[in-house]
Amino acid sequence: MKVNNIPTRTIRPAADTRAVDIIDQTALPHAYRTLRLASLEDAAHAIRSMQVRGAPLIGVTAAYGLALALMKKDDEATLTSAVATLAATRPTAVNLHWALQRMQARLASLATGARATAAWQEAAAITEEDAEQCRRIGEHGLALLRPLAEKRGRLDLMTHCNAGWLATVDYGTALSPIYAAFDAGIDVRVWVSETRPRNQGLLTAWELKQHGVPHTLIADNAAGLLLARGEVDAVIVGADRIAANGDVANKVGTYLKALAAREANVPFYVAAPRSTIDFACPSGDAIPIEERHGDEVRVVHGVDGSGAAGQVRQLPAEEAVANPAFDVTPARFVSALITERGTCPASDAGLRNLYPEAGHA
């Protein structure tokens, strides 16, 4: 994808040293800046603080974080410790654990002195695979969206959180079919929910603007009304973990949109790559839900009239706050899962059909 018409990825190896550069997503949409990750600690902080976010990108960053750790000391103890550090950063997004397990499988049998180079190679492979998988998600999603557009001559879509290229290496998950539709000449418009308290919808609006896709930002609670009015042809979201039975964990508020979409008889699609599917997790009941700090609700970040970054406290520090970061949408509310291998029902049988080689809970 492009930023200011320059081809860009969310994470890329630094040109002059063994490090990686990322887009600092905590600065968006008000400022665009990059940060360099040069150590395990840098990578862990970037994931924990949401400088990088989105399940696929978290996994890729963790892979590079492990490679950075092994650059300093290439032994079994460092490998084990680094995996533990990275695994503890975010509990819900399964891509993180998938990437670490893949890295361990690649590195465990190698001798000391050989792991660092292999780690960089494997992290790079995961990076390229993620971009290609997201591109394919766009193709398969477009096949679902095109008939909807042909009915009215245009396509009005709704999304939640940010599941665009900012949440992956490139293309995105939920936004990849939207970009594919736009690039195919379809008159597509997007309802973008703000997604409080972290306001990831603002990131979606930012990247849609970069690509020229028409969109309108809405308050989260406006989604039900728009669906009831018939102003939405389909809802399409990403996922942080998909259980073996098709239940979907995604940014909190997703479940409410699924309920409203079902009532309005509007398709509700979930787009995600293989690394988001947790075949060892039997159902959504077994997915851990991250509880984040209450100050994400108590304090609002933005810029003032002069453009300077700042924050405003909207609740006193002692105000009790619950801040679950995710919710679970039961499989019965999901019209289809869109993956790099195609589309399928949100069910154990549907996932088995697409991934017959995978173990199932």
Number of C-alpha atoms within 10 A of each C-alpha: 19 13 14 8 9 8 8 15 19 20 24 18 16 14 9 6 8 15 19 20 17 21 20 19 23 20 16 17 16 15 13 12 12 15 15 18 24 19 21 23 15 15 28 25 16 25 22 16 14 16 19 26 25 28 26 35 25 30 30 26 30 30 31 33 32 30 28 26 23 26 22 12 15 19 19 17 9 16 21 13 13 22 21 12 15 26 20 12 18 22 14 20 29 26 25 28 24 22 25 24 15 14 24 17 11 14 20 14 11 14 11 14 13 14 23 23 14 17 24 23 14 20 24 17 13 22 23 14 14 25 20 17 22 29 21 23 29 27 21 21 30 21 15 17 19 17 12 17 17 11 10 11 12 15 24 20 19 24 28 26 29 30 31 28 27 27 27 27 28 26 28 32 36 30 29 25 29 29 24 22 23 19 14 11 8 18 16 19 18 23 23 26 26 23 22 19 17 16 16 26 25 21 24 28 23 18 22 20 13 14 16 12 18 15 19 11 14 16 13 20 14 10 22 17 12 17 22 15 9 12 16 21 22 22 25 29 25 32 28 25 27 33 30 26 25 30 26 31 29 27 25 20 20 25 19 17 24 25 17 19 24 17 12 17 14 19 19 23 24 24 27 26 26 19 21 26 24 26 22 13 18 18 21 22 13 10 23 15 21 15 14 15 13 18 18 14 17 18 15 17 16 14 13 10 6 6 10 9 13 10 11 11 12 11 15 10 12 8 10 10 15 12 16 14 19 24 21 25 24 20 22 15 21 24 20 23 28 29 26 22 14 15 21 19 19 26 19 20 15 18 24 17 12 16 14 11 8 12 11 17 13
